[in-house]
Amino acid sequence: MNEQLAFTIEVFANGLMAGVLYALVALGFVLIYKASGIFNYAQGVMALFAAMTLVGIQNGQVPFAHLINAIFGTEIHHFGWHVHSFLAILLTVVVMIALAWMVQQFVFKHLVGQEPIILFMATIGLAYFLEGVADLMWGSELKALNVCAAEGACLPQGMNLWLEGTTYEALGYGFFIDNLDIVATIVAAVLVAGLIMFAQYTKQGRAMRAVADDHQAALSVGVSLNFIWVLVWSLAGFVALVAGIMWGAKSGVQFSLSLIALKALPVLMLGGFTSIPGAIVGGLIIGVGEKLFEFLIGAPFLGGATENWFAYMLALVFLVFRPQGLFGEKIIERV
Amino acid sequence: MFYREAGDFNTSYAEDQQTFPIKFDRYRYYVVLFIAIVIIPFVINDYWANSLLLPFLIYAIAALGLNILVGYCGQVSLGTGGFMAVGAYSCYKFMTGVDIWWGGELLFRLPEFNIFFSIIMGGVMTAIVGVLFGLPSLRIKGFYLAVATLAAQFFLVWLFNRVAWFYNYSASGQISAPERELFGVLITGPSTPAWATYLFCLFFTVVCAIVARNMTRGAAGRKWMAIRDMDIAAEIIGVNPLRAKLTAFAVSSFFIGISGALFFAVYLGAVEVGEAFSITKSFLVLFMIIIGGLGSIFGSFAGAAFLVVLPVALKIVGVDWFGWPTDIVAHLQLVVVGGLIVIFLIAEPHGIAQLWRVAKEKLRLWPFPH
């Protein structure tokens, strides 16, 4: 088999895997945007916050240890225990739900009926606030994230040797694909299926779709808007946790984790802000597109690192021809 | 009692339409200008210039520019950092003489521009780039546009990082301003007098503010506001959306380019594009106009002053008084800024400018309640 072609296919596959991770972040945006019309810029920081909380709980760190030490002159750092991963994830989910409740209670409850752009800016403020709180709580240094079901059964790291061996024997060229990416793809698929099932077949899911469809009508048949909004923020927090675990296990938990939100934005523009399938298809297109562009055009001709902007340019050009994205609702303007 | 319009009689149209119709406002404006131009240059020192006054003046220009686009014309932009980079790099190229290459040969080299005109050219080039990136705004609206402007941010930073022509093939990839003088006084370079850089920036800030004020209350500003309030309705009553949006992008980018050029040439002296003009800068300027007040000239100044003073104040309180480590103070700063944004949006969506307006309303009646 042609070496160049095989290499292109490998880049394609890796792009697909990266795209799944983008889609995972984009999903959190779509959930909140559909239900409340809030474009949640803080989604990436929520992923960072969730991952940091998870690591902190796992390692038994004392929250706000730095701050407490600075104020009272004490020397505390750790409780001195290690929490099992499952329990830690559970506790983090509780924290994210509490966060969702607080966000709704203290911020967006007071901003009901404001223009969308004001809500968007509030989420930027929220992102800064959360980032500061996360750093104060757990410290801003780079942390390694290991999620283990039991001793020796952790999230896999490194490349998949089996896949490389098989493809080498079959095609004469070994594919290089991360184990973690494969796991992330499976987890994302399960998560998306779960979310769709939740939205279609449960009472709360139906209420959620009703709110997304029409606030007033949902209110008049007895759906509690407040509850639904806390629910979608919790769900978005959960999605953020999953995204945080995947990205955190891949490249460590640090500030740059929150920048994946920026990567999710072009995904959303491509797919449309209101469509769950759109987020997934958009994520795949962006993931594959930027990897292939970097491989075929960016690195040989443009000096590399085109991944930083390619997604935005693609989305920009695409939107000029289709302003509502691939699957978004048609924009109808009236005076 | 002091702040009132009673007894203030306008006898000509010019008087009726002046920028500050109330006498007290007018005098206050003259006093502020007098202090800024005549008194501060004599008492200024390097610390005050570099930590407060220069950043304030430069960010005020950027905030004015962004406010024209976001506050007056309603087109949200997250590309401010990238546009500031365009201003900085064009200023640098014009300062050191633009060289045009064709097929590996040097075709010709423009003479080195005076620092003043280099900065103006920084603004002009940014206006051109701004119009280019503003073109999609005719089709893309709202959030989609906000995200689309991120394309400008990331693409421009990447461009200045990768294309060596922009930084004159220097080994470090940085640009650093050579020493340039105006009327025999050093304006750029390492050994500039504080008062000269201050007055240089002040000149640009004052001129930009006057231009912005008069544009926004004239025909152009009314068209922008009509587009902001509802673009379809504006189109129907005869505002050309193409021209209105693109002029807003051009004027806004011109200001932002000037501020980027000043930021590089006068304030920092040497910049690395990924560090100085990152997305954080875009958000910083956006926060300035939110906290200051969208659609207000005074608000741009208030917001810039607030966000320039806040970190310095927090640092003095946290590090110098309480002796906390600097990283904790840096994190606290994020919490405070983020919290303030949210509080402002909830309590006073129109920012400091609205508080100022309310205060003036109260002062008019004071000491009587009605």
Interface residues (C-beta under 8 A of the other chain):
Chain A: F39 H66 L67 A70 I71 V107 H110 L111 Q114 P116 I117 I118 F120 M121 A122 I124 G125 L126 A127 Y128 F129 L130 E131 G132 V133 D135 L136 S140 L262 L265 P266 L268 M269 F273 L302 G303 G304 A305 T306 N308 W309 Y312 M313 A315 L316 L319 V320 P323 G325 I331 E333 R334 V335
Chain B: V76 P136 R139 I140 K141 G142 F143 Y144 A146 V147 A148 L150 A151 F154 F155 V157 W158 N161 R162 V163 M230 I232 A233 I236 I279 F283 L286 F287 I290 F322 W324 P325 D327 I328 H331 L332 Q333 L334 V335 V336 V337 G338 G339 L340 I341 V342 L345 I346 P349
